[in-house]
Amino acid sequence: MAEVLNQRIIAREGLDSSVPAALKLKKRIKRFALDNELDHLPIGAIVSVALDEWLTTRGF
């Protein structure tokens, strides 16, 4: 997964999704970036890694 995410030019596809506002994911991601002194967190990369790990643990 890291190899794929680190490629500069990579074919991508959109993944349209809505998340519950109660989870406050945008706020939490921004706070994580601030706490870890990161200028930018690529949301697409975070989602890709999370979904890949979730699917992999389920055998897909």
Secondary structure, 3 states (H helix, E strand, C coil): CHHHHCCCCCCCCCCCCCCCHHHCHHHHHHHHHHHCCCCCCCHHHHHHHHHHHHHHHCCC
